Amino acid sequence: MTRVLFTAAAMAALPPGSHAGEVLVRLNVRPMPAPKPALKYQLLPELGELNPGNAAQNYLKCFLEQRNFFWTKEAVANRDRYQTMPLAELPLEKLRDYGGSALRQADWAARLDTLDWQALPRIQDGGIGVLPGELGPLQVLAAALRVRFRAEVAGRRYDDAVRTAKTLFALSRHLADYPAEVASLVGLWVAHLGLGTLEEMVQQSGCPNLYWALTDLPDPLVDVRKAAQGDRIRVAGALRRLHDDAPMAEPELESFVSRLSAELSFVREQAGQAPRRPREGLRSRLLARCQDPERVRAARGRLVEAGCAQGLVQRFLPLQVILLDEKRDYEVERDERLKLLALPLWQIQSLAGIEDGNRGRDGLFADLLPHVVTLRRTQGELQRQIALLRHVEALRLYAAGHDGKLPGKLSEIPVPLPDDPFTGEPFAYHAEGATARLRGHAPASEDKNGGCTAGYVVTVQK
């Protein structure tokens, strides 16, 4: 069950840009000025709300003696229905205290001042084939929080709804603090759950204007740096068993290859990729390389150039030589990807040039390479959704001061507006009567492939 949840989260968090076309969400909103004071509403717990304690441990306490709420067939089916049915159809009385003490425990956990997943020893030991066991239950917790959030929105209980939004967004950030790529994907997915419900909330009568609350969110809301570093450390730990300071005997090399082969298979499975065919497997490719004298000779030369003593390298068996050479190639390509992590998305596109996975594909360790471009695009989708919602709230704010009318152009809006994180340029805007279209742009590198654009069609009702 946990593995299915991970796959679902990764798919849900993948950027819509992976599919060609235009994704425009229709919103019907009402004018609303900014609250006074401006930060009356915030979307993450404030320092004054925090209490001493470890959030990671306390999230897991939500599940103590709560099997009926989280795991029974009826509870799961109801939760799925409540997440998708129209707000007007939600059984509000039944959902008045949805989750009870279990979700109140989540509120408490989200407002604790420390976070320690106690994951570093596992990461540093190089356990590639170990999934973080906490993530599956926390996805279920996030889905339950979303149900409560939607019920609060449907009931116009906006103070309660903002409380739940804070819990969801805090959980998303806490998940990103777990040093594994899959944890960041789940964190991004949780944040999308919260933003999707905010889209519903801003359409409800009397909803407060959240422009300054959205502006106050950290950018990025969900970081991916720790995920990339954690995966790098974990792979390095696994490859540490391959020595470059002494010759390795055949049994030692065989043990390394057997373990690595299993771990590579696990990585492909978790990425949703088909198993490699026998002739494309690690052992077959290793054998072909080791039986090629010229390839072994060239590999020895590269190891010497990289700083290994020539006399030592000459004592290595061909299998050790090939493995060390492939490891070096992996480390070079890994850092070619990781060095792009902190760049804006449009700069990553121009420097990367091609999708993750195209370079280094023939390497024996290619399946271990980080998916930096994909991860940053996924993060960029979240940043873009927040930026677009800021625009929607800025339009509501403008309309509140101009008799319900929309601005002719974005420059007429008196508050700052963010650019599209995919391009670094302003969002496209066109207003006609009471309806405006807000749209992002596909990255230049994807234009020829029919890359996706995203945005809103916003209609202001008086």
Secondary structure, DSSP 8 states (H G I E B T S, - for coil): -HHHHHHHHHHHHS-GGGS-SEEEEEEEE------SSTTSS-SS--GGG-EEEEHHHHHHGGGTT-HHHHHSHHHHHHHHHHHHS-GGGS-TTTTTTTTHHHHHHHHHHTTEEE-----HHHHHTT-TT---TTHHHHHHHHHHHHHHHHHHHHTT-HHHHHHHHHHHHHHHHHHHTSSSHHHHHHHHHHHHHHHHHHHHHTTSTT----HHHHHTS-SSSS--HHHHHHHHHHHHHHHTTS-SSS---HHHHHHHHHHHHHHHHHHHHHTT-----GGGSHHHHHHHHHT-HHHHHHHHHHHHHTT--HHHHHHS-HHHHHHHHHHHHHHHHHHHHHTTTTS-HHHHHHHH-S-TTSTTTTSTTGGGS--HHHHHHHHHHHHHHHHHHHHHHHHHHHHHTTTT---SSGGGSSS-----TTTSS--EEEEETTEEEEE----GGGGGGT--EEEEEEEE--
